[in-house]
Amino acid sequence: MKKLLNTLYVTIDNAYLSLDGENVVISQEGQELGRIPLHTLEGITTFGYLGASPALMGKCADMNKSLVFLTPSGRFLAKVTGKAYGNILLRREQYRLCDDDAHALAIAKNMISVKLLNCAAVINRTLRDHGLRINAEEFQSVYQTLRAAAVQAMDAQNSDSLRGLEGECASRYFSVFDQMILQQKEDFFFRTRSRRPPTDNVNALLSFAYSLLTSQCVSALEAVGLDPYCGVFHTERPGRCSLALDLVEEFRAAFADRFVLTLINKKILTDTDFVQKENGGVLLTDDGRKTFLKAWQDRKRETLSHPFLGDKVEWGILPFVQAMLLARYIRGDLDAYPPFIWK
């Protein structure tokens, strides 16, 4: 099983990364801020525009270390890609499967059905733990809708109907999201999903979490030899990592949404950790981003029992585990792809 190592997050906007021997060196305006042995890292994610030296990028590619470049707000810019792992037969089989509407739809139905079940589980957890602080009747209605839709998803006749069902259920799920925010209600509220740019604190957190999760899924798919840009549910277009976005759906509610709610409800982040830009977009401050990423790393190390494998795994390993199971299905080692169900 893959070992979960640390991810180095560089949150300084004007930091430059370079290589000295076997060490990553972080510099700012010519001054060295620190250095870390590369072999102790699973990957590097940097928020800024100065970039990294060709030597470091080449070393990360050779060692299959993820090196991801994001904007200060967390939007994906680029990723260093090294050797393509796995073999050509696996990728050829992946492309054949994705070109076969029936096979692609079968995987997509599993993923979306489980996404809806995981959303329902988040709703049910709130209903169970905070039933007196929310509109329990409304939550129960959304829970039943999501559970029923998960069954309907498995009967979808084509991708368009599946996307329509998923969109309707996302609207129902987010209709009660604001009630799951139990603390700091004046500063943290959810009215509707806004992305580019996020226009409030909650959307800023959701977008940041989804961006990090997508980067993890891209790395996981590449690690097992799959093409993260050839998907089964999200429509394909140049530069869009469709299969990674497909995989994210399984973890969106159970990992990212719950994580964001924890940051708010436990007051790990407050309104002082955000700044509003001239275009109306809301972003985390440098200190807020550091607090977010430290909590994110801690959450990744928490363990749970994997529903299919039956083993204890860390949350941070789940994208790799699911990518591995997807590769095994594509190779013909499994009769069906087993998506991740959170309980």
VOTOR-153025 format. One line per field, with one value per residue: x, y, z negated of N, C-alpha, C in turn; chain; residue number from 1. Coordinates in pm, whole numbers, m for minus. Layout:
! VOTOR-153025
nxx	c(X  ...);
nyy	c(Y  ...);
nzz	c(Z  ...);
caxx	c(X  ...);
cayy	c(Y  ...);
cazz	c(Z  ...);
cxx	c(X  ...);
cyy	c(Y  ...);
czz	c(Z  ...);
chaine	c(A  ...);
num	c(NUM  ...);
! end
This chain:
! VOTOR-153025
nxx	c(85  45  245  158  305  436  295  443  344  370  307  378  354  557  760  1039  1129  1391  1656  1893  2133  1987  1778  1487  1480  1354  1313  1310  1316  1590  1679  1731  1471  1418  1486  1416  1447  1396  1316  1154  907  578  474  474  311  261  174  159  346  614  743  949  1278  1422  1581  1475  1216  1274  1389  1173  1004  1156  1155  892  743  483  445  283  139  m38  m261  m250  m508  m580  m648  m596  m293  m70  106  382  473  596  731  509  326  248  126  115  m96  m288  m373  m467  m683  m832  m900  m1053  m1266  m1374  m1463  m1670  m1995  m2174  m2011  m1869  m2080  m2166  m1962  m1978  m2236  m2207  m2026  m2170  m2404  m2301  m2190  m2426  m2527  m2327  m2360  m2615  m2547  m2396  m2595  m2763  m2594  m2574  m2843  m2873  m2685  m2739  m3009  m3192  m3119  m3162  m3379  m3544  m3738  m3713  m3451  m3482  m3646  m3475  m3277  m3416  m3480  m3226  m3137  m3325  m3269  m3017  m3067  m3216  m3018  m2869  m3028  m3017  m3041  m2869  m2582  m2659  m2908  m2821  m2649  m2838  m2995  m2800  m2740  m2986  m3001  m2773  m2852  m3062  m2920  m2742  m2931  m2981  m2741  m2654  m2775  m2620  m2407  m2318  m2200  m2066  m2243  m2294  m2078  m2025  m2203  m2426  m2559  m2579  m2399  m2099  m1831  m1614  m1530  m1525  m1773  m1817  m1724  m1768  m1795  m1541  m1385  m1489  m1423  m1144  m1089  m1195  m1025  m773  m836  m890  m636  m504  m640  m572  m296  m311  m437  m251  m41  m116  m117  m322  m499  m568  m724  m910  m1228  m1536  m1776  m1779  m1779  m1545  m1281  m1016  m746  m897  m921  m1089  m1141  m1026  m1192  m1426  m1360  m1330  m1593  m1676  m1561  m1631  m1848  m1815  m1550  m1437  m1654  m1738  m1500  m1472  m1697  m1620  m1398  m1529  m1732  m1587  m1445  m1190  m1109  m1173  m1359  m1158  m965  m1002  m1014  m1155  m1159  m1123  m1286  m1498  m1454  m1377  m1109  m881  m661  m298  m222  m462  m473  m252  m338  m561  m433  m268  m461  m580  m376  m361  m615  m593  m434  m593  m764  m973  m1200  m1178  m1449  m1459  m1208  m1170  m962  m774  m728  m568  m726  m601  m496  m704  m785  m579  m623  m879  m822  m650  m826  m1000  m825  m777  m1028  m1054  m851  m966  m963  m1153  m1506  m1673  m1649  m1574  m1696  m1618  m1782  m1901  m1956);
nyy	c(m120  221  465  734  1033  1357  1649  1926  2247  2553  2867  3129  3407  3513  3324  3121  2809  2574  2337  2178  1960  1692  1827  2036  2377  2669  2998  3356  3655  3620  3532  3252  3060  2813  2455  2127  1774  1602  1336  1289  1380  1358  1516  1847  2153  2467  2808  3065  3273  3278  3032  2738  2592  2451  2229  2131  2069  1867  1676  1613  1499  1273  1131  1083  1265  1472  1794  2077  2370  2643  2926  3214  3212  2951  2836  2602  2592  2459  2144  1942  1672  1349  1038  819  601  248  53  62  m92  m77  193  201  29  179  400  271  183  428  529  365  394  252  112  325  466  284  291  562  573  421  585  831  749  667  909  1051  896  942  1217  1206  1072  1265  1455  1301  1256  1513  1550  1357  1436  1706  1759  1922  2178  2239  2241  1975  1831  1923  1843  1566  1523  1597  1406  1164  1212  1215  955  805  901  800  536  570  671  450  342  507  597  721  943  1213  1215  1122  1327  1531  1438  1433  1706  1814  1693  1795  2057  2026  1921  2134  2316  2293  2335  2567  2549  2361  2497  2592  2769  3106  3250  3504  3569  3349  3205  3040  3085  3034  2834  2970  3022  3126  3434  3293  3426  3462  3374  3097  2976  3034  2866  2613  2603  2610  2372  2181  2222  2139  1871  1779  1799  1601  1375  1376  1321  1067  910  930  799  530  474  561  782  1096  1276  1162  1096  959  1071  1360  1598  1596  1819  2018  2040  1986  1789  1536  1269  1280  1471  1322  1126  1281  1330  1124  1185  1438  1531  1376  1415  1680  1871  1817  1873  2151  2243  2169  2337  2581  2546  2469  2690  2720  2870  3217  3520  3705  3577  3608  3791  4047  4100  4352  4278  4159  3902  3657  3565  3350  3478  3498  3390  3263  3070  2912  2809  2663  2469  2332  2208  2057  1876  1738  1618  1447  1249  1109  800  543  267  95  46  m153  m288  m347  m280  m68  260  573  892  1055  873  765  862  743  471  433  498  288  69  132  106  m167  m267  m179  m326  m572  m724  m697  m737  m519  m163  m64  196  455  439  628  577);
nzz	c(0  75  m87  m293  m267  m363  m215  m72  m116  28  m54  m18  186  355  360  458  589  573  648  446  436  290  189  151  196  59  150  109  264  308  63  m140  m272  m374  m367  m251  m260  42  63  m152  m93  42  239  390  354  477  426  624  860  937  963  1028  1039  1339  1277  1036  1120  1307  1138  970  1160  1234  992  959  807  712  846  819  949  833  840  616  511  527  769  1028  1211  1342  1379  1304  1495  1499  1589  1764  1587  1548  1825  2187  2271  2070  2084  2347  2321  2143  2307  2501  2344  2253  2492  2544  2500  2333  2148  2032  1919  1728  1533  1463  1355  1121  981  951  824  578  497  440  233  43  4  m111  m344  m480  m525  m690  m908  m1017  m1083  m1278  m1477  m1530  m1544  m1680  m1618  m1361  m1070  m1098  m958  m696  m640  m656  m439  m224  m262  m208  59  181  128  272  527  568  626  859  1023  1097  1287  1502  1843  2018  2044  2035  1900  1656  1576  1552  1337  1135  1117  1026  776  652  622  437  218  156  80  m189  m299  m428  m677  m801  m885  m1187  m1358  m1392  m1227  m1124  m968  m813  m570  m344  m33  244  484  582  804  981  956  615  403  134  m207  m260  m6  89  m71  2  278  264  123  304  520  421  372  629  746  599  695  966  946  829  1027  1235  1111  1108  1371  1538  1764  1663  1801  1960  1932  1782  1710  1669  1926  2194  2267  2409  2182  1957  1676  1689  1593  1339  1222  1228  1039  811  736  568  325  257  85  m152  m230  m150  m188  m453  m582  m540  m680  m937  m981  m1002  m1200  m1424  m1463  m1361  m1149  m1099  m1024  m988  m845  m578  m268  m66  280  544  754  634  554  301  99  m80  m329  m358  m609  m672  m471  m539  m785  m699  m532  m712  m876  m677  m608  m851  m855  m637  m740  m914  m981  m833  m783  m486  m269  m70  m55  m321  m486  m711  m615  m533  m503  m314  m136  0  268  421  368  481  747  807  784  993  1210  1193  1256  1521  1638  1626  1397  1202  1168  1163  1109  785  614  365  64  m197  m538);
caxx	c(0  119  264  123  408  393  295  496  264  441  198  431  326  677  864  1098  1174  1506  1711  2032  2158  1861  1690  1409  1516  1253  1378  1228  1401  1730  1709  1681  1379  1422  1514  1356  1487  1289  1267  1055  784  493  459  489  210  304  74  230  376  756  771  1053  1390  1414  1645  1380  1108  1324  1406  1040  955  1231  1117  746  692  390  480  163  140  m170  m262  m268  m645  m598  m687  m491  m219  7  158  495  441  713  706  374  336  160  171  32  m216  m389  m430  m547  m809  m907  m957  m1161  m1380  m1435  m1530  m1786  m2092  m2234  m1913  m1842  m2198  m2170  m1873  m2032  m2353  m2155  m1966  m2270  m2492  m2231  m2184  m2554  m2533  m2238  m2429  m2722  m2486  m2362  m2723  m2810  m2507  m2618  m2975  m2855  m2606  m2784  m3149  m3267  m3069  m3189  m3515  m3530  m3830  m3654  m3336  m3530  m3695  m3358  m3212  m3494  m3465  m3093  m3133  m3403  m3199  m2903  m3122  m3252  m2895  m2826  m3117  m3005  m3026  m2760  m2505  m2732  m3007  m2746  m2605  m2955  m3030  m2695  m2757  m3103  m2970  m2677  m2932  m3132  m2819  m2694  m3040  m2977  m2600  m2640  m2817  m2512  m2315  m2379  m2130  m2019  m2343  m2291  m1966  m2023  m2338  m2427  m2681  m2571  m2261  m2030  m1701  m1508  m1465  m1616  m1817  m1833  m1625  m1794  m1759  m1395  m1334  m1528  m1344  m1006  m1086  m1217  m905  m672  m881  m873  m493  m474  m696  m488  m173  m343  m464  m125  44  m152  m104  m441  m499  m667  m801  m1007  m1326  m1657  m1895  m1758  m1750  m1404  m1237  m872  m702  m985  m888  m1225  m1147  m999  m1316  m1517  m1319  m1355  m1733  m1692  m1507  m1668  m1928  m1764  m1420  m1419  m1762  m1731  m1381  m1504  m1789  m1543  m1320  m1619  m1804  m1490  m1382  m1049  m1096  m1271  m1374  m1030  m880  m1046  m1003  m1238  m1090  m1200  m1387  m1600  m1412  m1330  m997  m814  m535  m183  m233  m576  m436  m164  m422  m638  m348  m226  m576  m598  m276  m402  m731  m546  m371  m694  m790  m1107  m1202  m1222  m1567  m1438  m1089  m1179  m841  m764  m652  m575  m809  m518  m463  m825  m781  m490  m691  m987  m758  m600  m941  m1047  m731  m799  m1151  m1026  m769  m1047  m942  m1275  m1628  m1730  m1571  m1634  m1672  m1602  m1904  m1871  m2060);
cayy	c(0  347  533  876  1123  1496  1737  2058  2357  2682  2964  3264  3439  3540  3225  3048  2677  2525  2210  2178  1821  1618  1912  2146  2502  2774  3128  3475  3769  3580  3483  3117  3050  2678  2344  2001  1660  1569  1199  1283  1442  1295  1611  1990  2241  2605  2909  3185  3282  3276  2899  2650  2574  2331  2116  2075  2006  1742  1580  1568  1409  1147  1061  1076  1352  1569  1936  2143  2516  2703  3070  3241  3180  2807  2786  2521  2650  2359  2034  1873  1532  1269  919  763  471  147  17  115  m173  m24  318  169  m26  292  479  191  185  561  548  276  465  164  86  451  498  192  345  690  548  381  702  931  689  673  1049  1087  827  1012  1342  1169  1038  1391  1508  1217  1280  1640  1526  1278  1504  1843  1760  2029  2308  2251  2205  1830  1782  1954  1755  1431  1521  1595  1275  1064  1243  1172  808  756  938  709  418  613  690  321  309  611  539  785  1037  1338  1199  1109  1461  1605  1390  1479  1850  1837  1650  1891  2173  1988  1907  2266  2395  2287  2345  2679  2506  2281  2594  2609  2874  3222  3264  3636  3577  3230  3170  2983  3114  2958  2800  3063  2961  3207  3399  3272  3559  3467  3294  2954  2936  3039  2743  2499  2603  2576  2229  2103  2234  2050  1734  1747  1776  1469  1273  1374  1250  927  844  918  703  392  457  604  917  1173  1366  1081  1065  883  1147  1499  1610  1618  1932  2035  2094  1950  1655  1486  1150  1325  1534  1211  1061  1376  1324  1028  1239  1579  1556  1307  1469  1825  1949  1798  1943  2293  2267  2158  2460  2690  2517  2464  2823  2710  2990  3321  3617  3777  3496  3627  3925  4065  4169  4456  4217  4096  3769  3642  3473  3334  3551  3408  3317  3175  2957  2826  2738  2566  2360  2250  2124  1963  1769  1657  1536  1343  1141  1033  671  485  133  103  m41  m266  m363  m391  m241  69  346  715  968  1105  764  718  879  643  341  426  493  152  m18  163  44  m312  m294  m160  m440  m693  m799  m684  m742  m384  m67  m39  334  473  471  671  539);
cazz	c(0  83  m215  m289  m314  m370  m99  m103  m64  23  m47  4  325  434  328  570  547  648  603  401  402  278  107  206  131  75  140  131  296  295  m72  m165  m386  m430  m275  m295  m176  136  46  m261  m47  142  347  359  411  453  459  668  1002  968  1016  976  1131  1423  1209  941  1196  1362  1029  928  1264  1224  869  957  701  766  833  869  940  819  815  472  469  530  900  1089  1322  1417  1299  1364  1520  1534  1668  1761  1522  1603  1958  2294  2283  1977  2137  2465  2273  2088  2417  2562  2251  2252  2621  2544  2416  2232  2042  1963  1839  1614  1430  1419  1269  990  914  915  724  449  457  380  103  m49  m32  m204  m472  m545  m572  m800  m1023  m1076  m1140  m1399  m1580  m1558  m1504  m1745  m1573  m1218  m1030  m1084  m855  m566  m623  m631  m301  m135  m280  m134  202  224  124  386  650  584  695  994  1101  1151  1399  1606  1977  2089  1963  2017  1792  1531  1539  1508  1203  1043  1099  941  639  596  580  313  112  115  26  m335  m343  m521  m810  m861  m946  m1319  m1432  m1316  m1121  m1061  m874  m727  m525  m209  41  369  519  671  825  1042  829  502  357  m11  m277  m248  130  100  m132  84  400  228  91  427  603  364  390  771  767  545  783  1086  911  803  1155  1306  1041  1144  1515  1613  1818  1586  1888  2036  1828  1811  1672  1708  2069  2220  2348  2388  2054  1846  1623  1672  1507  1203  1174  1201  914  701  695  459  200  242  m36  m270  m272  m136  m251  m598  m628  m542  m791  m1061  m996  m1043  m1324  m1534  m1465  m1323  m1068  m1129  m917  m969  m758  m439  m213  53  388  612  843  551  512  163  92  m208  m349  m369  m736  m663  m386  m617  m883  m620  m483  m826  m911  m564  m627  m966  m816  m545  m817  m987  m917  m830  m724  m347  m259  23  m91  m460  m557  m760  m526  m564  m409  m207  m44  68  413  479  359  581  879  823  809  1127  1303  1188  1331  1663  1681  1625  1274  1122  1250  1166  1032  654  568  222  m12  m334  m634);
cxx	c(88  128  232  236  353  388  347  407  341  340  245  421  452  793  912  1155  1290  1556  1857  2065  2028  1757  1613  1445  1408  1321  1279  1322  1548  1769  1648  1593  1380  1455  1465  1404  1370  1231  1165  918  710  477  476  377  247  199  148  269  525  803  886  1161  1368  1475  1549  1265  1151  1341  1272  982  1024  1186  967  688  601  440  370  174  m3  m155  m275  m408  m674  m642  m569  m426  m152  58  274  460  567  677  561  383  228  211  70  m98  m327  m453  m512  m684  m896  m974  m1070  m1286  m1451  m1507  m1654  m1889  m2149  m2138  m1884  m1959  m2207  m2082  m1930  m2151  m2309  m2103  m2073  m2369  m2430  m2213  m2312  m2573  m2444  m2295  m2540  m2666  m2445  m2488  m2771  m2725  m2545  m2753  m2964  m2789  m2663  m2931  m3230  m3227  m3097  m3336  m3514  m3621  m3773  m3533  m3378  m3580  m3579  m3287  m3285  m3483  m3333  m3081  m3209  m3333  m3079  m2946  m3156  m3128  m2849  m2912  m3109  m2974  m2913  m2694  m2581  m2835  m2939  m2697  m2723  m2996  m2929  m2709  m2874  m3072  m2868  m2751  m3005  m3036  m2774  m2805  m3043  m2835  m2583  m2678  m2711  m2401  m2376  m2316  m2096  m2115  m2341  m2185  m1962  m2166  m2328  m2562  m2688  m2425  m2207  m1884  m1593  m1553  m1568  m1648  m1846  m1734  m1644  m1756  m1609  m1333  m1367  m1442  m1200  m995  m1103  m1094  m795  m708  m863  m726  m451  m523  m618  m362  m198  m364  m336  m37  12  m152  m223  m426  m606  m755  m909  m1112  m1447  m1785  m1883  m1719  m1603  m1384  m1089  m840  m787  m956  m1018  m1233  m1117  m1122  m1423  m1488  m1346  m1498  m1755  m1653  m1558  m1742  m1861  m1633  m1419  m1526  m1757  m1611  m1408  m1596  m1717  m1461  m1405  m1677  m1712  m1410  m1232  m1013  m1206  m1274  m1244  m935  m915  m1028  m1090  m1164  m1183  m1308  m1498  m1564  m1356  m1222  m948  m691  m421  m192  m350  m547  m345  m243  m503  m552  m297  m339  m601  m501  m314  m519  m687  m486  m471  m729  m937  m1096  m1256  m1335  m1548  m1320  m1096  m1057  m853  m677  m665  m659  m726  m481  m584  m825  m692  m556  m798  m931  m706  m714  m999  m956  m751  m926  m1125  m942  m848  m1031  m1063  m1395  m1693  m1641  m1641  m1605  m1667  m1733  m1863  m1988  m2031);
cyy	c(124  412  680  957  1265  1559  1873  2163  2487  2792  3108  3296  3451  3446  3157  2917  2632  2396  2229  2037  1743  1697  2012  2271  2606  2907  3240  3594  3739  3527  3345  3114  2913  2577  2214  1889  1614  1430  1186  1334  1354  1386  1753  2065  2384  2703  3037  3174  3274  3139  2828  2632  2450  2207  2049  2006  1872  1635  1525  1471  1273  1064  1042  1148  1457  1711  2016  2293  2567  2854  3092  3208  3031  2752  2716  2595  2543  2254  1970  1725  1459  1153  875  622  376  110  66  37  m122  102  292  114  83  372  403  198  320  592  461  336  378  139  212  487  408  242  475  670  505  501  800  876  697  817  1090  1020  896  1148  1314  1135  1163  1456  1432  1236  1410  1623  1452  1358  1640  1861  1874  2168  2333  2223  2056  1774  1806  1864  1613  1418  1515  1460  1168  1086  1192  1020  749  784  849  581  453  628  560  277  411  547  601  889  1166  1328  1185  1245  1546  1567  1440  1628  1884  1803  1743  2015  2145  1980  2045  2355  2394  2305  2457  2639  2420  2368  2637  2722  2988  3255  3401  3644  3459  3189  3118  3011  3034  2931  2900  3019  3059  3351  3360  3405  3567  3370  3144  2903  2940  2912  2620  2491  2562  2426  2144  2108  2142  1903  1690  1719  1640  1358  1263  1293  1102  851  826  812  558  370  496  748  998  1262  1292  1028  990  961  1293  1505  1648  1743  1954  2100  2058  1806  1584  1365  1186  1391  1428  1150  1150  1363  1230  1086  1377  1606  1501  1365  1622  1905  1938  1871  2093  2326  2259  2284  2575  2664  2505  2593  2816  2827  3088  3421  3694  3701  3511  3772  3931  4149  4270  4399  4146  3957  3769  3534  3460  3424  3450  3325  3219  3051  2859  2744  2629  2445  2272  2156  2019  1846  1678  1565  1421  1224  1060  906  633  347  143  3  m162  m351  m418  m354  m98  149  491  786  1016  1001  724  744  776  505  328  424  353  55  6  100  m107  m350  m283  m274  m569  m777  m794  m684  m604  m293  m40  102  341  518  507  635  602);
czz	c(0  m54  m198  m351  m320  m232  m145  m36  m83  49  m25  152  410  399  456  517  635  585  563  353  405  201  192  127  163  50  165  147  269  159  m93  m289  m450  m323  m336  m203  m88  111  m66  m218  51  263  296  428  376  505  498  814  1036  1018  950  1082  1217  1357  1112  1015  1255  1255  981  1031  1255  1104  857  837  765  741  901  846  939  805  664  422  474  664  966  1206  1407  1321  1374  1376  1565  1622  1657  1705  1574  1742  2062  2308  2191  2033  2262  2424  2213  2199  2486  2475  2255  2382  2634  2447  2305  2116  1962  1871  1716  1500  1374  1325  1129  913  865  812  586  403  386  245  0  m90  m134  m341  m549  m602  m696  m926  m1094  m1145  m1273  m1512  m1620  m1521  m1562  m1695  m1425  m1192  m998  m973  m715  m538  m590  m487  m201  m142  m199  17  256  226  244  518  675  655  839  1083  1165  1269  1512  1740  2057  1999  1937  1905  1657  1483  1488  1366  1101  1015  1008  795  573  546  449  195  62  61  m126  m388  m446  m663  m879  m916  m1078  m1400  m1336  m1200  m1052  m951  m776  m695  m382  m144  170  399  619  681  871  1059  723  437  208  m75  m256  m109  152  42  m48  211  373  200  216  517  552  387  536  802  715  638  914  1058  891  934  1236  1243  1078  1295  1598  1660  1746  1671  1968  1939  1878  1783  1714  1855  2089  2304  2319  2253  1935  1802  1587  1579  1362  1143  1147  1064  793  649  577  324  166  110  m161  m321  m269  m210  m402  m657  m640  m659  m926  m1086  m1050  m1182  m1445  m1545  m1443  m1232  m1107  m1013  m889  m878  m611  m398  m87  155  456  702  766  504  371  161  m52  m213  m356  m497  m733  m580  m461  m719  m814  m585  m597  m868  m803  m577  m743  m931  m725  m620  m899  m909  m923  m768  m582  m324  m166  m18  m233  m543  m609  m664  m572  m459  m290  m103  40  219  482  479  466  723  908  854  949  1232  1307  1265  1481  1719  1687  1501  1181  1215  1263  1084  899  604  415  157  m154  m424  m769);
chaine	c(A  A  A  A  A  A  A  A  A  A  A  A  A  A  A  A  A  A  A  A  A  A  A  A  A  A  A  A  A  A  A  A  A  A  A  A  A  A  A  A  A  A  A  A  A  A  A  A  A  A  A  A  A  A  A  A  A  A  A  A  A  A  A  A  A  A  A  A  A  A  A  A  A  A  A  A  A  A  A  A  A  A  A  A  A  A  A  A  A  A  A  A  A  A  A  A  A  A  A  A  A  A  A  A  A  A  A  A  A  A  A  A  A  A  A  A  A  A  A  A  A  A  A  A  A  A  A  A  A  A  A  A  A  A  A  A  A  A  A  A  A  A  A  A  A  A  A  A  A  A  A  A  A  A  A  A  A  A  A  A  A  A  A  A  A  A  A  A  A  A  A  A  A  A  A  A  A  A  A  A  A  A  A  A  A  A  A  A  A  A  A  A  A  A  A  A  A  A  A  A  A  A  A  A  A  A  A  A  A  A  A  A  A  A  A  A  A  A  A  A  A  A  A  A  A  A  A  A  A  A  A  A  A  A  A  A  A  A  A  A  A  A  A  A  A  A  A  A  A  A  A  A  A  A  A  A  A  A  A  A  A  A  A  A  A  A  A  A  A  A  A  A  A  A  A  A  A  A  A  A  A  A  A  A  A  A  A  A  A  A  A  A  A  A  A  A  A  A  A  A  A  A  A  A  A  A  A  A  A  A  A  A  A  A  A  A  A  A  A  A  A  A  A  A  A  A  A  A  A  A  A  A  A  A  A  A  A  A  A  A  A  A  A);
num	c(1  2  3  4  5  6  7  8  9  10  11  12  13  14  15  16  17  18  19  20  21  22  23  24  25  26  27  28  29  30  31  32  33  34  35  36  37  38  39  40  41  42  43  44  45  46  47  48  49  50  51  52  53  54  55  56  57  58  59  60  61  62  63  64  65  66  67  68  69  70  71  72  73  74  75  76  77  78  79  80  81  82  83  84  85  86  87  88  89  90  91  92  93  94  95  96  97  98  99  100  101  102  103  104  105  106  107  108  109  110  111  112  113  114  115  116  117  118  119  120  121  122  123  124  125  126  127  128  129  130  131  132  133  134  135  136  137  138  139  140  141  142  143  144  145  146  147  148  149  150  151  152  153  154  155  156  157  158  159  160  161  162  163  164  165  166  167  168  169  170  171  172  173  174  175  176  177  178  179  180  181  182  183  184  185  186  187  188  189  190  191  192  193  194  195  196  197  198  199  200  201  202  203  204  205  206  207  208  209  210  211  212  213  214  215  216  217  218  219  220  221  222  223  224  225  226  227  228  229  230  231  232  233  234  235  236  237  238  239  240  241  242  243  244  245  246  247  248  249  250  251  252  253  254  255  256  257  258  259  260  261  262  263  264  265  266  267  268  269  270  271  272  273  274  275  276  277  278  279  280  281  282  283  284  285  286  287  288  289  290  291  292  293  294  295  296  297  298  299  300  301  302  303  304  305  306  307  308  309  310  311  312  313  314  315  316  317  318  319  320  321  322  323  324  325  326  327  328  329  330  331  332  333  334  335  336  337  338  339  340  341  342  343);
! end
